[in-house]
Amino acid sequence: MLQQEKTSQTGRADRVSVHYDHVRAVFDILNGEREADLLLRNLSVLDVHSETVYQGSILVYNERIIALNPDESIVRVREVFDGEGLYAIPGLIDAHLHFDAQLAHPAAFGEAIVPSGTTTIFAETLDFASAAGDEAVAAAEALFKDYEKLPYRIYAFAPGKKTSVEVTDAMLKMDPVIGLGELAHLSYMTGNEDDFRKSALGRAKGGFVNSHWGVTALSDMLLNYMPAIGAHNNHDVWNEDDIEKSIRYGFQTQIKFGVGSPEVIKTMLRAIVKRRWPAENFQMCADNISVDRVLTRGHIDWVISLAVEMGLNPIQAIKMGTLYSARSFGMDHDFGSLAPGRFADIVLTDSLSKINPRYVFKGGELVAKDRKLLKPVDLDYSVMVQEPRPGLADLAPAQLDLTPIEISEDGGRAKVLLFDVYGRGHLKFAQEVWVPFVDGAVVPEVDGVTLNRISVVQRYADGTRHVVNGLFKGVSIDRGAVSTFWPAPFAYFVVVGTDSAEMCDNLKQLDAYVGGCVVTEDGQVKAALPLDIYGVMANMNLPELVDATRSIDAALEKLGNHNEGEPVVNKLLTLFISLDRFGFMV
């Protein structure tokens, strides 16, 4: 015990010494007796606190802003940067992001988001941890290794679902984990003991508990539960009524714009303008988003610009993506504004109404220019690469045949399942529909439109293999097949096509990988995206990953598909969220 006390005292003394050096250095710099690191001059600085813009300069030392409009006749500085009269705004913040489910490892992901002006993310880890299974704790340590070398700040959350309590507990003790990730509303509504224990662990860690509120699934009475136990935020809003409830129940409400219909984000932004809700209630987040989408349309910069287009005041829109996000996590003393003491996370843009990140600084270091990362981080994640473990050797085409749930009395119609990639809520995601039934075979046609078939296939069967077959809206190919695999929380494939034999062969091709996506025609692989890191991430740099995802789309286009928005692989992977939520995987 005495030795522990001595060690603790030594550690405190070291910390005090570091802080002493910093406060003394700042004093000396402001008195012209020591050099600062950087002076950014000729700026139009956005002060998010007073909501004004002023012409000025910013002085940086040790990654933080230490002065606004310093007296240049006094200060000494190692580097001067001419801001060209551009607007200086705080680095942008993604308040809720499943960064482990974007297919890119942390370094490749940063290469996509940082040039868009994003300098901080608050990140879920549940899919990665679940995919790693028994190796979850060691995998998380490898994932977070050298996180401080990334060109963005990451604050992570331990899994609130899809993993054991023990994994959650271990991850809550890691850096940069700051709280508990989203809980599954379909289990906490039943009084799940693991949810109780995880919630207690999250509260003990510091109180940050993310909420997946379940407004479309729970009674008004049960909607009280999450805010009552101290859940901090809610990103599970889809329309005006959802938003009204979320802010009334006291949630920090995160407006998301990830995979899904682009009309959803517009609907939510219009509602905020229409109802004149104070912008301080809201933050911006992607939830799920592909790197390809970031590269072609943008990240938080895009949604700020869209918010202005929908009628929001530009400065309020920027504050939703900066100060209000930082403040919601109690971190506005570190970032979210351009004031002394905050990190010098700065974006220079030529407009406040349409964000165009010309220069991006993280901690006073120029990390991106004109939407290009200047120095890609060379971090090696190969230690997390796994060996394939196939499980479909005995799968037969007949298991993928579409058979009726029910046949009409006249024998001319069959009832089958219909899945929709953009469906929100059980009845929209999966519904039973009547289709023609001719000569003992299902005709895959709904309202006169021919649809592809889909099969949801368990990878590792313990006895009878679980397979769900239906029709599908979201991919439309004339021939061939495309499949994806996702290991969390259950190892399942999804395959889309027109023929059982082709679909079965396609699945066996993908089964030879750890995970990923494969397109085939007549048994030949036309495009493949391997996800070798626990089946959820590609061991590739950003250009390699983008080429691979676009090759999937190109191959499918040759087979008759016309894709808009997110890459097909990302659209298909979002299916696993609802397949799990609504009980189609066991």
Secondary structure in CASP SS format (residue, H / E / C, confidence):
PFRMAT SS
TARGET T0000
AUTHOR 0000-0000-0000
METHOD secondary structure of the structure
MODEL  1
M C 1.00
L H 1.00
Q H 1.00
Q H 1.00
E H 1.00
K H 1.00
T H 1.00
S H 1.00
Q H 1.00
T H 1.00
G H 1.00
R H 1.00
A H 1.00
D H 1.00
R H 1.00
V H 1.00
S H 1.00
V H 1.00
H H 1.00
Y H 1.00
D H 1.00
H H 1.00
V H 1.00
R H 1.00
A H 1.00
V H 1.00
F H 1.00
D H 1.00
I H 1.00
L H 1.00
N C 1.00
G C 1.00
E C 1.00
R C 1.00
E E 1.00
A E 1.00
D C 1.00
L E 1.00
L E 1.00
L E 1.00
R E 1.00
N E 1.00
L E 1.00
S E 1.00
V E 1.00
L E 1.00
D E 1.00
V C 1.00
H C 1.00
S C 1.00
E C 1.00
T E 1.00
V E 1.00
Y E 1.00
Q E 1.00
G E 1.00
S E 1.00
I E 1.00
L E 1.00
V E 1.00
Y E 1.00
N C 1.00
E C 1.00
R E 1.00
I E 1.00
I E 1.00
A E 1.00
L E 1.00
N C 1.00
P C 1.00
D C 1.00
E C 1.00
S C 1.00
I C 1.00
V C 1.00
R E 1.00
V E 1.00
R C 1.00
E C 1.00
V E 1.00
F E 1.00
D E 1.00
G C 1.00
E C 1.00
G C 1.00
L C 1.00
Y E 1.00
A E 1.00
I E 1.00
P E 1.00
G C 1.00
L E 1.00
I E 1.00
D E 1.00
A E 1.00
H E 1.00
L E 1.00
H C 1.00
F H 1.00
D H 1.00
A H 1.00
Q C 1.00
L E 1.00
A E 1.00
H C 1.00
P H 1.00
A H 1.00
A H 1.00
F H 1.00
G H 1.00
E H 1.00
A H 1.00
I H 1.00
V H 1.00
P H 1.00
S H 1.00
G C 1.00
T E 1.00
T E 1.00
T E 1.00
I E 1.00
F E 1.00
A E 1.00
E E 1.00
T C 1.00
L H 1.00
D H 1.00
F H 1.00
A H 1.00
S H 1.00
A H 1.00
A H 1.00
G H 1.00
D H 1.00
E H 1.00
A H 1.00
V H 1.00
A H 1.00
A H 1.00
A H 1.00
E H 1.00
A H 1.00
L H 1.00
F H 1.00
K C 1.00
D C 1.00
Y H 1.00
E H 1.00
K H 1.00
L C 1.00
P C 1.00
Y C 1.00
R E 1.00
I E 1.00
Y E 1.00
A E 1.00
F E 1.00
A E 1.00
P C 1.00
G C 1.00
K C 1.00
K C 1.00
T C 1.00
S C 1.00
V H 1.00
E H 1.00
V H 1.00
T H 1.00
D H 1.00
A H 1.00
M H 1.00
L H 1.00
K C 1.00
M C 1.00
D C 1.00
P C 1.00
V E 1.00
I E 1.00
G E 1.00
L E 1.00
G C 1.00
E C 1.00
L C 1.00
A C 1.00
H H 1.00
L H 1.00
S H 1.00
Y H 1.00
M C 1.00
T C 1.00
G C 1.00
N C 1.00
E H 1.00
D H 1.00
D H 1.00
F H 1.00
R H 1.00
K H 1.00
S H 1.00
A H 1.00
L H 1.00
G H 1.00
R H 1.00
A H 1.00
K H 1.00
G C 1.00
G C 1.00
F C 1.00
V E 1.00
N E 1.00
S E 1.00
H C 1.00
W C 1.00
G C 1.00
V C 1.00
T C 1.00
A C 1.00
L C 1.00
S C 1.00
D C 1.00
M C 1.00
L H 1.00
L H 1.00
N H 1.00
Y H 1.00
M H 1.00
P H 1.00
A H 1.00
I C 1.00
G C 1.00
A C 1.00
H C 1.00
N E 1.00
N E 1.00
H C 1.00
D C 1.00
V C 1.00
W C 1.00
N C 1.00
E H 1.00
D H 1.00
D H 1.00
I H 1.00
E H 1.00
K H 1.00
S H 1.00
I H 1.00
R H 1.00
Y C 1.00
G C 1.00
F C 1.00
Q E 1.00
T E 1.00
Q E 1.00
I E 1.00
K E 1.00
F C 1.00
G C 1.00
V C 1.00
G C 1.00
S C 1.00
P H 1.00
E H 1.00
V H 1.00
I H 1.00
K H 1.00
T H 1.00
M H 1.00
L H 1.00
R H 1.00
A H 1.00
I H 1.00
V H 1.00
K H 1.00
R H 1.00
R C 1.00
W C 1.00
P C 1.00
A H 1.00
E H 1.00
N H 1.00
F E 1.00
Q E 1.00
M E 1.00
C E 1.00
A C 1.00
D E 1.00
N C 1.00
I C 1.00
S C 1.00
V H 1.00
D H 1.00
R H 1.00
V H 1.00
L H 1.00
T H 1.00
R H 1.00
G C 1.00
H C 1.00
I H 1.00
D H 1.00
W H 1.00
V H 1.00
I H 1.00
S H 1.00
L H 1.00
A H 1.00
V H 1.00
E H 1.00
M C 1.00
G C 1.00
L C 1.00
N C 1.00
P H 1.00
I H 1.00
Q H 1.00
A H 1.00
I H 1.00
K H 1.00
M H 1.00
G C 1.00
T C 1.00
L H 1.00
Y H 1.00
S H 1.00
A H 1.00
R H 1.00
S H 1.00
F C 1.00
G C 1.00
M C 1.00
D C 1.00
H C 1.00
D C 1.00
F C 1.00
G C 1.00
S C 1.00
L C 1.00
A C 1.00
P C 1.00
G C 1.00
R C 1.00
F E 1.00
A C 1.00
D C 1.00
I E 1.00
V E 1.00
L E 1.00
T E 1.00
D C 1.00
S C 1.00
L C 1.00
S C 1.00
K C 1.00
I C 1.00
N C 1.00
P E 1.00
R E 1.00
Y E 1.00
V E 1.00
F E 1.00
K E 1.00
G C 1.00
G C 1.00
E E 1.00
L E 1.00
V E 1.00
A E 1.00
K E 1.00
D C 1.00
R C 1.00
K E 1.00
L E 1.00
L C 1.00
K C 1.00
P C 1.00
V C 1.00
D C 1.00
L C 1.00
D C 1.00
Y C 1.00
S H 1.00
V H 1.00
M H 1.00
V E 1.00
Q C 1.00
E C 1.00
P C 1.00
R C 1.00
P C 1.00
G C 1.00
L C 1.00
A C 1.00
D C 1.00
L C 1.00
A C 1.00
P H 1.00
A H 1.00
Q H 1.00
L H 1.00
D C 1.00
L C 1.00
T C 1.00
P C 1.00
I C 1.00
E E 1.00
I E 1.00
S C 1.00
E C 1.00
D C 1.00
G C 1.00
G C 1.00
R E 1.00
A E 1.00
K E 1.00
V E 1.00
L E 1.00
L E 1.00
F E 1.00
D E 1.00
V C 1.00
Y C 1.00
G C 1.00
R C 1.00
G C 1.00
H H 1.00
L H 1.00
K H 1.00
F H 1.00
A E 1.00
Q E 1.00
E E 1.00
V E 1.00
W E 1.00
V E 1.00
P E 1.00
F E 1.00
V E 1.00
D C 1.00
G C 1.00
A E 1.00
V E 1.00
V C 1.00
P C 1.00
E E 1.00
V E 1.00
D C 1.00
G C 1.00
V E 1.00
T E 1.00
L C 1.00
N E 1.00
R E 1.00
I E 1.00
S E 1.00
V E 1.00
V E 1.00
Q E 1.00
R C 1.00
Y C 1.00
A C 1.00
D C 1.00
G C 1.00
T C 1.00
R C 1.00
H C 1.00
V E 1.00
V E 1.00
N E 1.00
G E 1.00
L E 1.00
F E 1.00
K E 1.00
G C 1.00
V C 1.00
S C 1.00
I C 1.00
D C 1.00
R C 1.00
G C 1.00
A E 1.00
V E 1.00
S E 1.00
T E 1.00
F E 1.00
W E 1.00
P C 1.00
A C 1.00
P C 1.00
F C 1.00
A C 1.00
Y E 1.00
F E 1.00
V E 1.00
V E 1.00
V E 1.00
G E 1.00
T C 1.00
D C 1.00
S H 1.00
A H 1.00
E H 1.00
M H 1.00
C H 1.00
D H 1.00
N H 1.00
L H 1.00
K H 1.00
Q H 1.00
L H 1.00
D C 1.00
A C 1.00
Y C 1.00
V C 1.00
G C 1.00
G E 1.00
C E 1.00
V E 1.00
V E 1.00
T E 1.00
E E 1.00
D C 1.00
G C 1.00
Q E 1.00
V E 1.00
K E 1.00
A E 1.00
A E 1.00
L E 1.00
P E 1.00
L C 1.00
D C 1.00
I E 1.00
Y C 1.00
G C 1.00
V C 1.00
M E 1.00
A E 1.00
N C 1.00
M C 1.00
N C 1.00
L H 1.00
P H 1.00
E H 1.00
L H 1.00
V H 1.00
D H 1.00
A H 1.00
T H 1.00
R H 1.00
S H 1.00
I H 1.00
D H 1.00
A H 1.00
A H 1.00
L H 1.00
E H 1.00
K H 1.00
L C 1.00
G C 1.00
N C 1.00
H C 1.00
N C 1.00
E C 1.00
G C 1.00
E C 1.00
P C 1.00
V H 1.00
V H 1.00
N H 1.00
K H 1.00
L H 1.00
L H 1.00
T H 1.00
L H 1.00
F H 1.00
I H 1.00
S H 1.00
L H 1.00
D H 1.00
R H 1.00
F C 1.00
G C 1.00
F C 1.00
M C 1.00
V C 1.00
END
